[in-house]
Amino acid sequence: MENKETMTKRTLDELGRIVIPKEIRAKLGWNERDTFTFHCTENNTLTLQLAEKHQS
């Protein structure tokens, strides 16, 4: 299976939010109310990691 990267551009809103596109959330299996951790490195790289899946 081919590994395709998904890239898109989003704008930070006035409340500091960025919308993660539906296609990316679906590909990663992320849903409403899932919990995430943010990691910022010294070279200003930000990673977002799923911490906990919300139980329906």
PyMOL Python script that loads the backbone (N, CA, C, O; Angstrom):
from pymol import cmd

cmd.read_pdbstr("""\
ATOM      1  N   MET A   1       0.847  -1.174   0.000  1.00  0.00           N
ATOM      2  CA  MET A   1       0.000   0.000   0.000  1.00  0.00           C
ATOM      3  C   MET A   1       0.895   1.241   0.000  1.00  0.00           C
ATOM      4  O   MET A   1       1.896   1.288   0.716  1.00  0.00           O
ATOM      5  N   GLU A   2       0.544   2.211  -0.780  1.00  0.00           N
ATOM      6  CA  GLU A   2       1.308   3.438  -0.910  1.00  0.00           C
ATOM      7  C   GLU A   2       1.014   4.369   0.261  1.00  0.00           C
ATOM      8  O   GLU A   2      -0.139   4.546   0.655  1.00  0.00           O
ATOM      9  N   ASN A   3       2.082   4.966   0.816  1.00  0.00           N
ATOM     10  CA  ASN A   3       1.924   5.911   1.914  1.00  0.00           C
ATOM     11  C   ASN A   3       1.847   7.323   1.343  1.00  0.00           C
ATOM     12  O   ASN A   3       2.857   7.860   0.889  1.00  0.00           O
ATOM     13  N   LYS A   4       0.677   7.921   1.359  1.00  0.00           N
ATOM     14  CA  LYS A   4       0.484   9.267   0.831  1.00  0.00           C
ATOM     15  C   LYS A   4       0.399  10.249   1.984  1.00  0.00           C
ATOM     16  O   LYS A   4      -0.330  10.023   2.949  1.00  0.00           O
ATOM     17  N   GLU A   5       1.147  11.340   1.880  1.00  0.00           N
ATOM     18  CA  GLU A   5       1.053  12.408   2.866  1.00  0.00           C
ATOM     19  C   GLU A   5      -0.142  13.281   2.541  1.00  0.00           C
ATOM     20  O   GLU A   5      -0.474  13.497   1.376  1.00  0.00           O
ATOM     21  N   THR A   6      -0.775  13.774   3.575  1.00  0.00           N
ATOM     22  CA  THR A   6      -1.885  14.688   3.399  1.00  0.00           C
ATOM     23  C   THR A   6      -1.443  16.057   3.911  1.00  0.00           C
ATOM     24  O   THR A   6      -1.111  16.210   5.087  1.00  0.00           O
ATOM     25  N   MET A   7      -1.443  17.038   3.030  1.00  0.00           N
ATOM     26  CA  MET A   7      -1.068  18.392   3.427  1.00  0.00           C
ATOM     27  C   MET A   7      -2.203  19.340   3.127  1.00  0.00           C
ATOM     28  O   MET A   7      -2.872  19.229   2.099  1.00  0.00           O
ATOM     29  N   THR A   8      -2.410  20.265   4.027  1.00  0.00           N
ATOM     30  CA  THR A   8      -3.389  21.309   3.825  1.00  0.00           C
ATOM     31  C   THR A   8      -2.956  22.523   4.618  1.00  0.00           C
ATOM     32  O   THR A   8      -2.127  22.413   5.521  1.00  0.00           O
ATOM     33  N   LYS A   9      -3.499  23.659   4.299  1.00  0.00           N
ATOM     34  CA  LYS A   9      -3.150  24.907   4.965  1.00  0.00           C
ATOM     35  C   LYS A   9      -4.377  25.436   5.691  1.00  0.00           C
ATOM     36  O   LYS A   9      -5.462  25.502   5.114  1.00  0.00           O
ATOM     37  N   ARG A  10      -4.210  25.809   6.943  1.00  0.00           N
ATOM     38  CA  ARG A  10      -5.307  26.360   7.741  1.00  0.00           C
ATOM     39  C   ARG A  10      -4.828  27.627   8.437  1.00  0.00           C
ATOM     40  O   ARG A  10      -3.626  27.836   8.605  1.00  0.00           O
ATOM     41  N   THR A  11      -5.779  28.473   8.841  1.00  0.00           N
ATOM     42  CA  THR A  11      -5.469  29.729   9.513  1.00  0.00           C
ATOM     43  C   THR A  11      -5.902  29.656  10.973  1.00  0.00           C
ATOM     44  O   THR A  11      -6.988  29.172  11.290  1.00  0.00           O
ATOM     45  N   LEU A  12      -5.038  30.142  11.850  1.00  0.00           N
ATOM     46  CA  LEU A  12      -5.344  30.236  13.269  1.00  0.00           C
ATOM     47  C   LEU A  12      -6.413  31.307  13.457  1.00  0.00           C
ATOM     48  O   LEU A  12      -6.260  32.423  12.960  1.00  0.00           O
ATOM     49  N   ASP A  13      -7.508  30.979  14.179  1.00  0.00           N
ATOM     50  CA  ASP A  13      -8.556  31.981  14.370  1.00  0.00           C
ATOM     51  C   ASP A  13      -8.259  32.849  15.587  1.00  0.00           C
ATOM     52  O   ASP A  13      -7.253  32.655  16.269  1.00  0.00           O
ATOM     53  N   GLU A  14      -9.150  33.815  15.854  1.00  0.00           N
ATOM     54  CA  GLU A  14      -8.927  34.770  16.932  1.00  0.00           C
ATOM     55  C   GLU A  14      -8.904  34.137  18.317  1.00  0.00           C
ATOM     56  O   GLU A  14      -8.409  34.748  19.264  1.00  0.00           O
ATOM     57  N   LEU A  15      -9.430  32.930  18.449  1.00  0.00           N
ATOM     58  CA  LEU A  15      -9.411  32.205  19.728  1.00  0.00           C
ATOM     59  C   LEU A  15      -8.270  31.192  19.804  1.00  0.00           C
ATOM     60  O   LEU A  15      -8.179  30.430  20.767  1.00  0.00           O
ATOM     61  N   GLY A  16      -7.402  31.179  18.795  1.00  0.00           N
ATOM     62  CA  GLY A  16      -6.250  30.283  18.797  1.00  0.00           C
ATOM     63  C   GLY A  16      -6.552  28.883  18.305  1.00  0.00           C
ATOM     64  O   GLY A  16      -5.800  27.951  18.592  1.00  0.00           O
ATOM     65  N   ARG A  17      -7.642  28.718  17.567  1.00  0.00           N
ATOM     66  CA  ARG A  17      -8.045  27.391  17.095  1.00  0.00           C
ATOM     67  C   ARG A  17      -7.624  27.185  15.646  1.00  0.00           C
ATOM     68  O   ARG A  17      -7.576  28.120  14.846  1.00  0.00           O
ATOM     69  N   ILE A  18      -7.324  25.941  15.342  1.00  0.00           N
ATOM     70  CA  ILE A  18      -7.071  25.507  13.967  1.00  0.00           C
ATOM     71  C   ILE A  18      -7.965  24.300  13.725  1.00  0.00           C
ATOM     72  O   ILE A  18      -7.984  23.369  14.530  1.00  0.00           O
ATOM     73  N   VAL A  19      -8.703  24.310  12.626  1.00  0.00           N
ATOM     74  CA  VAL A  19      -9.582  23.191  12.292  1.00  0.00           C
ATOM     75  C   VAL A  19      -8.767  22.112  11.593  1.00  0.00           C
ATOM     76  O   VAL A  19      -8.069  22.386  10.616  1.00  0.00           O
ATOM     77  N   ILE A  20      -8.857  20.892  12.094  1.00  0.00           N
ATOM     78  CA  ILE A  20      -8.226  19.745  11.438  1.00  0.00           C
ATOM     79  C   ILE A  20      -9.255  19.212  10.437  1.00  0.00           C
ATOM     80  O   ILE A  20     -10.352  18.819  10.833  1.00  0.00           O
ATOM     81  N   PRO A  21      -8.913  19.197   9.153  1.00  0.00           N
ATOM     82  CA  PRO A  21      -9.892  18.798   8.134  1.00  0.00           C
ATOM     83  C   PRO A  21     -10.483  17.410   8.378  1.00  0.00           C
ATOM     84  O   PRO A  21      -9.826  16.512   8.904  1.00  0.00           O
ATOM     85  N   LYS A  22     -11.737  17.272   7.979  1.00  0.00           N
ATOM     86  CA  LYS A  22     -12.493  16.026   8.161  1.00  0.00           C
ATOM     87  C   LYS A  22     -11.768  14.832   7.566  1.00  0.00           C
ATOM     88  O   LYS A  22     -11.754  13.756   8.164  1.00  0.00           O
ATOM     89  N   GLU A  23     -11.160  15.008   6.386  1.00  0.00           N
ATOM     90  CA  GLU A  23     -10.471  13.899   5.718  1.00  0.00           C
ATOM     91  C   GLU A  23      -9.294  13.394   6.555  1.00  0.00           C
ATOM     92  O   GLU A  23      -9.047  12.190   6.620  1.00  0.00           O
ATOM     93  N   ILE A  24      -8.575  14.309   7.190  1.00  0.00           N
ATOM     94  CA  ILE A  24      -7.433  13.915   8.026  1.00  0.00           C
ATOM     95  C   ILE A  24      -7.927  13.237   9.293  1.00  0.00           C
ATOM     96  O   ILE A  24      -7.380  12.211   9.696  1.00  0.00           O
ATOM     97  N   ARG A  25      -8.968  13.803   9.935  1.00  0.00           N
ATOM     98  CA  ARG A  25      -9.516  13.172  11.140  1.00  0.00           C
ATOM     99  C   ARG A  25     -10.012  11.761  10.851  1.00  0.00           C
ATOM    100  O   ARG A  25      -9.802  10.848  11.649  1.00  0.00           O
ATOM    101  N   ALA A  26     -10.668  11.586   9.711  1.00  0.00           N
ATOM    102  CA  ALA A  26     -11.172  10.258   9.333  1.00  0.00           C
ATOM    103  C   ALA A  26     -10.019   9.289   9.100  1.00  0.00           C
ATOM    104  O   ALA A  26     -10.063   8.145   9.552  1.00  0.00           O
ATOM    105  N   LYS A  27      -8.991   9.744   8.397  1.00  0.00           N
ATOM    106  CA  LYS A  27      -7.835   8.894   8.111  1.00  0.00           C
ATOM    107  C   LYS A  27      -7.163   8.423   9.394  1.00  0.00           C
ATOM    108  O   LYS A  27      -6.692   7.288   9.470  1.00  0.00           O
ATOM    109  N   LEU A  28      -7.115   9.303  10.418  1.00  0.00           N
ATOM    110  CA  LEU A  28      -6.459   8.980  11.679  1.00  0.00           C
ATOM    111  C   LEU A  28      -7.403   8.344  12.695  1.00  0.00           C
ATOM    112  O   LEU A  28      -6.959   7.896  13.752  1.00  0.00           O
ATOM    113  N   GLY A  29      -8.699   8.299  12.390  1.00  0.00           N
ATOM    114  CA  GLY A  29      -9.673   7.712  13.310  1.00  0.00           C
ATOM    115  C   GLY A  29      -9.965   8.602  14.507  1.00  0.00           C
ATOM    116  O   GLY A  29     -10.360   8.106  15.562  1.00  0.00           O
ATOM    117  N   TRP A  30      -9.774   9.917  14.361  1.00  0.00           N
ATOM    118  CA  TRP A  30     -10.032  10.870  15.441  1.00  0.00           C
ATOM    119  C   TRP A  30     -11.487  11.302  15.408  1.00  0.00           C
ATOM    120  O   TRP A  30     -12.067  11.509  14.342  1.00  0.00           O
ATOM    121  N   ASN A  31     -12.068  11.436  16.597  1.00  0.00           N
ATOM    122  CA  ASN A  31     -13.469  11.826  16.719  1.00  0.00           C
ATOM    123  C   ASN A  31     -13.629  12.948  17.727  1.00  0.00           C
ATOM    124  O   ASN A  31     -12.690  13.295  18.444  1.00  0.00           O
ATOM    125  N   GLU A  32     -14.838  13.517  17.776  1.00  0.00           N
ATOM    126  CA  GLU A  32     -15.150  14.542  18.768  1.00  0.00           C
ATOM    127  C   GLU A  32     -14.853  14.009  20.157  1.00  0.00           C
ATOM    128  O   GLU A  32     -15.101  12.843  20.462  1.00  0.00           O
ATOM    129  N   ARG A  33     -14.323  14.874  20.979  1.00  0.00           N
ATOM    130  CA  ARG A  33     -14.042  14.606  22.393  1.00  0.00           C
ATOM    131  C   ARG A  33     -12.853  13.689  22.632  1.00  0.00           C
ATOM    132  O   ARG A  33     -12.583  13.351  23.785  1.00  0.00           O
ATOM    133  N   ASP A  34     -12.126  13.270  21.596  1.00  0.00           N
ATOM    134  CA  ASP A  34     -10.858  12.579  21.823  1.00  0.00           C
ATOM    135  C   ASP A  34      -9.914  13.583  22.464  1.00  0.00           C
ATOM    136  O   ASP A  34     -10.055  14.787  22.252  1.00  0.00           O
ATOM    137  N   THR A  35      -8.952  13.102  23.245  1.00  0.00           N
ATOM    138  CA  THR A  35      -8.013  13.959  23.957  1.00  0.00           C
ATOM    139  C   THR A  35      -6.633  13.847  23.316  1.00  0.00           C
ATOM    140  O   THR A  35      -6.209  12.762  22.919  1.00  0.00           O
ATOM    141  N   PHE A  36      -5.932  14.987  23.219  1.00  0.00           N
ATOM    142  CA  PHE A  36      -4.643  15.032  22.548  1.00  0.00           C
ATOM    143  C   PHE A  36      -3.597  15.708  23.410  1.00  0.00           C
ATOM    144  O   PHE A  36      -3.922  16.498  24.297  1.00  0.00           O
ATOM    145  N   THR A  37      -2.332  15.392  23.145  1.00  0.00           N
ATOM    146  CA  THR A  37      -1.222  16.105  23.750  1.00  0.00           C
ATOM    147  C   THR A  37      -0.465  16.829  22.645  1.00  0.00           C
ATOM    148  O   THR A  37      -0.376  16.351  21.514  1.00  0.00           O
ATOM    149  N   PHE A  38       0.073  17.984  22.993  1.00  0.00           N
ATOM    150  CA  PHE A  38       0.876  18.780  22.077  1.00  0.00           C
ATOM    151  C   PHE A  38       2.319  18.723  22.544  1.00  0.00           C
ATOM    152  O   PHE A  38       2.590  18.794  23.743  1.00  0.00           O
ATOM    153  N   HIS A  39       3.240  18.595  21.608  1.00  0.00           N
ATOM    154  CA  HIS A  39       4.670  18.598  21.908  1.00  0.00           C
ATOM    155  C   HIS A  39       5.319  19.632  21.002  1.00  0.00           C
ATOM    156  O   HIS A  39       5.135  19.602  19.786  1.00  0.00           O
ATOM    157  N   CYS A  40       6.084  20.551  21.597  1.00  0.00           N
ATOM    158  CA  CYS A  40       6.780  21.574  20.824  1.00  0.00           C
ATOM    159  C   CYS A  40       8.276  21.408  21.056  1.00  0.00           C
ATOM    160  O   CYS A  40       8.734  21.382  22.198  1.00  0.00           O
ATOM    161  N   THR A  41       9.037  21.297  19.967  1.00  0.00           N
ATOM    162  CA  THR A  41      10.479  21.121  20.072  1.00  0.00           C
ATOM    163  C   THR A  41      11.182  22.471  20.031  1.00  0.00           C
ATOM    164  O   THR A  41      10.562  23.501  19.768  1.00  0.00           O
ATOM    165  N   GLU A  42      12.482  22.452  20.296  1.00  0.00           N
ATOM    166  CA  GLU A  42      13.276  23.680  20.271  1.00  0.00           C
ATOM    167  C   GLU A  42      13.325  24.313  18.883  1.00  0.00           C
ATOM    168  O   GLU A  42      13.514  25.524  18.767  1.00  0.00           O
ATOM    169  N   ASN A  43      13.155  23.505  17.817  1.00  0.00           N
ATOM    170  CA  ASN A  43      13.188  24.058  16.454  1.00  0.00           C
ATOM    171  C   ASN A  43      11.784  24.408  15.945  1.00  0.00           C
ATOM    172  O   ASN A  43      11.555  24.501  14.740  1.00  0.00           O
ATOM    173  N   ASN A  44      10.844  24.599  16.891  1.00  0.00           N
ATOM    174  CA  ASN A  44       9.474  25.041  16.589  1.00  0.00           C
ATOM    175  C   ASN A  44       8.661  24.055  15.772  1.00  0.00           C
ATOM    176  O   ASN A  44       7.807  24.460  14.984  1.00  0.00           O
ATOM    177  N   THR A  45       8.911  22.783  15.948  1.00  0.00           N
ATOM    178  CA  THR A  45       8.079  21.752  15.344  1.00  0.00           C
ATOM    179  C   THR A  45       7.017  21.345  16.367  1.00  0.00           C
ATOM    180  O   THR A  45       7.333  21.021  17.512  1.00  0.00           O
ATOM    181  N   LEU A  46       5.771  21.366  15.941  1.00  0.00           N
ATOM    182  CA  LEU A  46       4.667  20.998  16.813  1.00  0.00           C
ATOM    183  C   LEU A  46       4.119  19.649  16.373  1.00  0.00           C
ATOM    184  O   LEU A  46       3.841  19.441  15.192  1.00  0.00           O
ATOM    185  N   THR A  47       3.963  18.735  17.322  1.00  0.00           N
ATOM    186  CA  THR A  47       3.322  17.456  17.021  1.00  0.00           C
ATOM    187  C   THR A  47       2.081  17.324  17.905  1.00  0.00           C
ATOM    188  O   THR A  47       2.040  17.799  19.039  1.00  0.00           O
ATOM    189  N   LEU A  48       1.098  16.674  17.350  1.00  0.00           N
ATOM    190  CA  LEU A  48      -0.169  16.440  18.039  1.00  0.00           C
ATOM    191  C   LEU A  48      -0.345  14.931  18.123  1.00  0.00           C
ATOM    192  O   LEU A  48      -0.297  14.236  17.108  1.00  0.00           O
ATOM    193  N   GLN A  49      -0.550  14.426  19.336  1.00  0.00           N
ATOM    194  CA  GLN A  49      -0.658  12.976  19.523  1.00  0.00           C
ATOM    195  C   GLN A  49      -1.942  12.634  20.257  1.00  0.00           C
ATOM    196  O   GLN A  49      -2.311  13.285  21.234  1.00  0.00           O
ATOM    197  N   LEU A  50      -2.613  11.605  19.770  1.00  0.00           N
ATOM    198  CA  LEU A  50      -3.824  11.132  20.443  1.00  0.00           C
ATOM    199  C   LEU A  50      -3.442  10.579  21.804  1.00  0.00           C
ATOM    200  O   LEU A  50      -2.604   9.683  21.905  1.00  0.00           O
ATOM    201  N   ALA A  51      -4.055  11.113  22.848  1.00  0.00           N
ATOM    202  CA  ALA A  51      -3.780  10.670  24.215  1.00  0.00           C
ATOM    203  C   ALA A  51      -4.824   9.683  24.700  1.00  0.00           C
ATOM    204  O   ALA A  51      -4.502   8.717  25.391  1.00  0.00           O
ATOM    205  N   GLU A  52      -6.092   9.930  24.333  1.00  0.00           N
ATOM    206  CA  GLU A  52      -7.170   9.075  24.822  1.00  0.00           C
ATOM    207  C   GLU A  52      -8.370   9.171  23.871  1.00  0.00           C
ATOM    208  O   GLU A  52      -8.775  10.261  23.467  1.00  0.00           O
ATOM    209  N   LYS A  53      -8.927   8.004  23.526  1.00  0.00           N
ATOM    210  CA  LYS A  53     -10.145   7.951  22.714  1.00  0.00           C
ATOM    211  C   LYS A  53     -11.346   8.145  23.630  1.00  0.00           C
ATOM    212  O   LYS A  53     -11.421   7.550  24.705  1.00  0.00           O
ATOM    213  N   HIS A  54     -12.282   8.982  23.198  1.00  0.00           N
ATOM    214  CA  HIS A  54     -13.500   9.205  23.951  1.00  0.00           C
ATOM    215  C   HIS A  54     -14.383   7.969  23.842  1.00  0.00           C
ATOM    216  O   HIS A  54     -14.576   7.431  22.752  1.00  0.00           O
ATOM    217  N   GLN A  55     -14.909   7.528  24.959  1.00  0.00           N
ATOM    218  CA  GLN A  55     -15.817   6.373  24.974  1.00  0.00           C
ATOM    219  C   GLN A  55     -17.242   6.851  24.788  1.00  0.00           C
ATOM    220  O   GLN A  55     -17.744   7.641  25.588  1.00  0.00           O
ATOM    221  N   SER A  56     -17.888   6.386  23.754  1.00  0.00           N
ATOM    222  CA  SER A  56     -19.274   6.817  23.446  1.00  0.00           C
ATOM    223  C   SER A  56     -20.258   6.249  24.422  1.00  0.00           C
ATOM    224  O   SER A  56     -21.457   6.507  24.312  1.00  0.00           O
TER     225      SER A  56
END
""", "prot")
cmd.dss("prot")
cmd.show_as("cartoon", "prot")
cmd.util.cbc("prot")
cmd.orient("prot")
